[in-house]
Amino acid sequence: MGKAVRMISQDGTLTVMAIDSTDIVAFAEKVHRTSAVTSAALGRLLTAASMMGAVMKGKDDSLTVRLNGNGPAGPVIAVSDSDGNVRGYISEPVIEIPLNKKGKLDVAGAVGTDGTLTVMMDLGLKEPYIGQIPIVSGEIAEDITAYYAQSQQTPTVCALGVLVNPDLTIRAAGGFMIQLLPTADDDTITKVEECIKDIPPVTNMLTSGLTPEKICRTVLKGFDLDLLDEFSPEYRCDCSRERFARGIASLENSELEEMAQEEFTEVQCHFCNKKYRFTPDEIRALMRNK
């Protein structure tokens, strides 16, 4: 279970959120058996989606972030609810590529930079909101920052990190997001820039023992902050046999007829890898009840 907080400056000019998503990313690594670089890519997107989803107001609201940069890892998907609970997957969970020029895991090389970042928010309206921007760097944090600037017109600073152990387990994962409010002026922007100029990586702060609240106060040491809320998001998949049955029933009868001739039909959830089997009799029942 992750740990996250959201805070607001006492002068009402900005909010900041920070999350320790180590447990979330560790669970994702176990489910998808990712390699080091794909753990970093999926973990960063899950962390970002959790923070983005947690600011939605409606209980049933959901947010989907899709990064498709045409890299060897393929598209990366993360879905969050309004409590910050997330699930996700990466199309090619095991790839091996050299480290980048800084000697770090080459997330941009894995996901690619020739494509788009798409954010879809289902807010219970007739149509979901969809925002899409060209990928800026493929490092994910910069792409989230660019999305907010271009699609939401919200000045944002986003930092994400995943530290992978040699045995591919997750040592630390987390992130923070600073967003300016309409009351912010040029002095606020300058002050934020000064604050974040020399901050350590998120994973360094986590491994040194900083909690999400302490990360917020460390990142914005020039601001007086008040706690707005805290929450404990987790990796949570909402798949079910009933949901897959509805999906199968939506197929054409000709396809269902073919499926009914097989010994069984097996479907697998992309998010948690759970498998569901349907017998020929169950397929025929779905046909009758359409």
C-alpha positions in Angstrom: 0.0 0.0 0.0 1.4 3.4 -1.0 1.5 6.5 1.1 0.6 10.0 -0.3 -0.2 13.5 0.9 -1.5 16.7 -0.7 -0.5 20.1 0.8 -1.3 23.7 0.0 0.9 26.8 0.7 -0.4 29.1 3.4 -0.4 32.0 0.9 -2.8 30.0 -1.4 -0.5 30.1 -4.4 0.3 26.4 -5.0 -0.4 22.8 -4.1 2.1 20.0 -3.8 1.5 16.2 -3.7 4.0 13.5 -2.9 3.7 9.7 -2.9 5.7 6.8 -1.8 4.6 4.2 -4.4 7.2 1.6 -3.6 4.7 -1.1 -2.6 2.5 -0.3 -5.7 5.4 -0.6 -8.1 6.7 -3.7 -6.3 3.4 -5.4 -6.8 3.3 -4.4 -10.5 6.8 -6.0 -10.9 5.6 -9.2 -9.4 2.4 -9.3 -11.6 4.1 -8.5 -14.9 7.6 -9.9 -14.2 9.1 -6.8 -15.7 12.8 -6.2 -16.4 14.7 -3.4 -14.8 14.0 -0.7 -17.4 10.3 -1.7 -17.9 9.8 -1.7 -14.1 11.1 1.9 -14.2 8.8 2.9 -17.1 5.7 1.3 -15.8 6.4 2.4 -12.2 6.8 6.0 -13.2 3.6 6.0 -15.1 1.7 4.3 -12.3 3.0 6.8 -9.8 2.0 9.7 -12.0 -1.4 8.3 -12.6 -2.0 7.8 -8.9 -1.3 11.5 -8.2 -3.3 12.7 -11.2 -6.3 10.5 -10.3 -6.4 11.5 -6.6 -7.4 15.1 -7.4 -10.6 14.0 -9.2 -13.8 14.8 -7.3 -16.3 12.1 -8.1 -16.3 8.7 -6.4 -16.7 6.9 -9.7 -14.3 9.1 -11.7 -11.4 7.4 -13.5 -8.3 8.5 -15.3 -6.3 6.6 -18.0 -2.8 7.6 -19.1 -1.4 6.0 -22.2 2.2 6.6 -23.4 2.8 5.3 -26.9 6.3 6.3 -28.1 6.9 3.5 -30.6 9.8 2.2 -28.5 10.7 -1.5 -28.0 8.6 -1.7 -24.8 5.5 -0.7 -26.7 2.6 1.3 -25.2 2.4 1.8 -21.4 -1.0 2.1 -19.8 -2.0 3.2 -16.3 -5.5 3.6 -14.9 -6.4 5.4 -11.6 -9.5 6.0 -9.6 -10.3 9.1 -7.5 -8.6 7.5 -4.5 -5.3 7.1 -6.3 -5.6 3.3 -6.6 -3.9 2.2 -9.8 -3.4 -0.6 -12.2 -1.4 -0.8 -15.4 0.7 -2.8 -17.9 3.5 -2.4 -20.4 3.1 -4.2 -23.7 6.6 -5.8 -23.7 7.5 -6.4 -20.0 10.9 -7.8 -20.7 13.4 -5.9 -22.8 17.1 -5.3 -22.3 18.7 -2.1 -23.6 22.0 -0.3 -22.6 22.0 2.4 -19.9 21.6 6.0 -21.0 24.4 8.5 -21.2 24.0 9.3 -17.5 24.5 5.6 -16.6 20.8 5.3 -15.6 18.0 3.0 -16.8 17.1 4.3 -20.3 13.3 4.7 -19.9 13.1 7.0 -22.9 14.9 4.4 -25.0 12.5 1.7 -23.9 9.2 3.6 -24.4 10.4 5.7 -27.3 9.9 9.4 -28.1 8.1 9.3 -31.4 4.5 9.3 -30.4 1.9 10.7 -27.9 0.9 10.9 -24.3 -2.9 10.6 -24.0 -4.9 11.3 -20.9 -8.6 10.3 -20.7 -10.8 11.3 -17.8 -14.1 9.7 -17.3 -16.0 12.2 -15.0 -19.4 10.7 -15.4 -20.4 13.0 -18.3 -21.8 11.9 -21.6 -18.3 11.9 -23.2 -14.9 11.5 -21.5 -12.4 14.3 -21.6 -9.4 13.4 -23.8 -6.1 15.4 -23.9 -3.2 14.4 -26.1 0.3 15.9 -26.6 3.4 14.8 -28.5 5.9 13.0 -26.3 8.5 15.5 -25.0 11.3 13.3 -23.7 9.9 9.8 -23.0 11.2 10.1 -19.4 7.6 10.5 -18.3 7.9 13.2 -15.7 8.7 15.8 -18.3 5.8 14.5 -20.4 3.3 14.8 -17.6 4.6 18.4 -16.9 4.1 19.2 -20.6 0.6 17.7 -20.6 -0.5 19.9 -17.8 1.0 23.0 -19.5 -0.5 22.3 -22.9 -3.8 20.6 -22.2 -4.7 22.0 -18.8 -2.9 25.3 -18.8 -1.7 24.5 -15.3 2.0 25.3 -14.6 3.3 22.1 -13.1 6.5 20.5 -11.9 6.5 16.7 -11.8 9.3 14.4 -10.6 9.2 10.6 -10.7 11.6 7.9 -9.8 12.0 4.1 -9.5 15.0 2.4 -8.0 15.4 -1.2 -9.0 17.6 -3.7 -7.1 20.0 -6.0 -8.9 17.6 -8.9 -8.3 14.9 -6.8 -10.1 12.9 -6.2 -6.9 11.9 -2.6 -6.3 13.9 -0.7 -3.6 12.1 2.6 -3.9 9.5 4.4 -6.0 7.7 7.7 -5.7 7.2 11.1 -7.0 5.9 14.6 -6.3 3.9 17.2 -8.3 3.8 20.9 -7.7 1.0 22.9 -9.3 0.5 26.7 -9.3 -2.9 28.1 -8.5 -4.4 31.1 -10.3 -3.3 33.3 -7.4 0.4 32.6 -8.2 2.4 35.5 -9.6 5.9 35.8 -11.1 7.4 36.0 -7.6 5.9 32.6 -6.8 7.3 31.1 -10.0 10.7 32.4 -9.2 10.5 31.1 -5.6 9.5 27.6 -6.8 12.3 27.6 -9.3 14.8 28.5 -6.6 13.4 25.7 -4.3 13.7 22.9 -6.9 17.0 24.0 -8.3 19.2 21.6 -6.3 16.8 19.0 -4.9 17.9 15.4 -4.8 16.2 12.6 -6.8 12.9 11.3 -5.4 14.4 7.9 -4.8 17.3 9.4 -2.8 14.8 11.2 -0.5 12.8 8.0 0.0 15.8 5.7 0.7 17.1 8.3 3.2 13.9 7.9 5.1 11.8 10.9 4.1 8.0 10.5 4.2 5.8 12.0 1.5 5.0 15.0 3.8 8.7 15.5 4.5 9.4 15.3 0.7 6.8 18.1 0.2 8.5 20.3 2.8 12.0 19.5 1.5 11.1 20.3 -2.1 9.3 23.6 -1.1 11.4 24.6 1.8 10.7 28.3 1.0 7.0 27.9 1.6 4.8 27.3 4.6 2.6 24.3 3.9 -0.6 23.0 5.4 -1.8 19.4 5.0 -4.9 19.1 2.8 -5.3 15.3 2.9 -3.4 12.0 3.0 -4.3 8.7 1.5 -3.0 5.2 1.0 -3.4 4.1 -2.6 -2.7 0.6 -3.8 -2.4 -1.5 -7.0 -6.0 -2.6 -7.5 -7.5 -4.4 -10.5 -11.3 -4.4 -10.8 -11.6 -7.2 -13.3 -14.2 -9.9 -12.8 -15.7 -12.9 -14.5 -18.9 -10.9 -15.1 -17.1 -8.1 -16.8 -15.3 -10.5 -19.2 -18.6 -12.3 -19.9 -20.2 -9.0 -20.9 -17.3 -8.4 -23.3 -17.6 -11.8 -24.8 -21.4 -11.4 -25.2 -20.8 -8.2 -27.2 -19.1 -10.2 -30.0 -20.9 -11.2 -33.2 -22.8 -14.5 -33.1 -20.6 -16.0 -35.7 -17.6 -15.4 -33.5 -19.4 -16.9 -30.5 -20.4 -19.9 -32.6 -16.7 -20.5 -33.3 -15.8 -20.1 -29.6 -18.5 -22.6 -28.6 -16.8 -25.3 -30.8 -13.6 -25.1 -28.6 -13.0 -27.1 -25.5 -13.0 -23.9 -23.6 -12.4 -20.2 -24.1 -9.8 -18.5 -21.9 -9.4 -14.8 -21.5 -6.7 -13.0 -19.5 -6.7 -9.6 -17.8 -3.9 -7.3 -19.0 -3.7 -5.6 -15.6 -3.4 -8.5 -13.2 -2.9 -11.5 -15.5 -5.8 -13.3 -13.9 -7.4 -15.9 -16.3 -11.0 -16.7 -16.7 -12.3 -19.8 -18.5 -15.7 -20.2 -20.2 -17.1 -23.6 -21.3 -19.0 -24.1 -24.6 -22.3 -24.2 -22.6 -21.5 -20.9 -21.0 -20.7 -19.3 -24.4 -24.0 -20.6 -25.8 -25.8 -19.2 -22.7 -24.3 -15.8 -23.4 -25.5 -16.0 -27.0 -29.1 -16.8 -25.8 -29.1 -13.9 -23.4 -27.9 -11.3 -25.8 
